[in-house]
Amino acid sequence: MGITRRIALGLSAAALTFLAGSSLAQDKMQIKIGTEGAYPPFNFLTADGKLEGFDVDIARALCEEMNAECEFVTQDWDGMIPALQAGKFDAIAASMSITPERLEQVDFTNKYYNTPPAVVVPNDSDIAGVTKEDLAGKTIGVQGSTTHANYAEATYTDSDVRLYPTAEEYKLDISNGRLDAVMDDIVVLQQWLDTPDGECCKVAGTVKPVEEIHGQGVGLAIRKGEDELREKFNAAIEAIRANGKYKEINDKYFTFDAYGS
């Protein structure tokens, strides 16, 4: 065999290898995932702009299990479902509870965590509980368009419930004495209380979730009718629960099993 022929054959083999690799890359599922990036420790941006958090790590693990290429897109909470429906991304991983109201607009995977709500008050507060009577006449801050906001507005009808675009804004107002209490997920609140910014306040108590309002836990939201994608995510959730990856991520953020009962 002449040198020219050997070179040609070598180039042909290299070309075939490249084309095979390109074909495999093209066959890999491409998924865009929307998240808020402003709800620590579940999803947040670091000082250098990197997206981190429990939601994000779980979504990355699911994509790896599914052998999918995933890209994250940050989106304001209020516009999350409309952006999904408009095709800005394919799934939402942003601590979104599976509620009857939301199920009218989108589909959900099975849950990937379920933690209870809580009420936080200033350290010198006389509020001793979380009932309607305990908070009567008080001003309560809560992030708008959330299950916590729905619960607060339905339950604390004798209180002034104020809705905020983000959790960071209600935290600032209670720190500055402009609120008597705030409501959110216990994990979000406790993580804040453990920082210097949260030294102002304490937990008044947790709230027993109401399924009609709080839903069945937190899942990934998917556009209606995309059953194949939903089932791929469900299989991946089950797999990372079984193979230890979920526990590895869970233990990075929590001292308890966030999956819940």
Secondary structure by P-SEA (a helix, b strand, c coil): ccaaaaaaaaaaaaaaaaaaaaaaaaacbbbbbbbcccccccbbbccccccccaaaaaaaaaaaaaccbbbbbbbcccaaaaaaaacccccccccccccaaaaaccccccccbbbbbbcccccccccccccccccccbbbbbbcccaaaaaaaacccccbbbbbccaaaaaaaaaacccccccccaaaaaaaaacccccccccccccccccccccccbbbbbcccaaaaaaaaaaaaaaaaaaaaaaaaaaaccccccccc
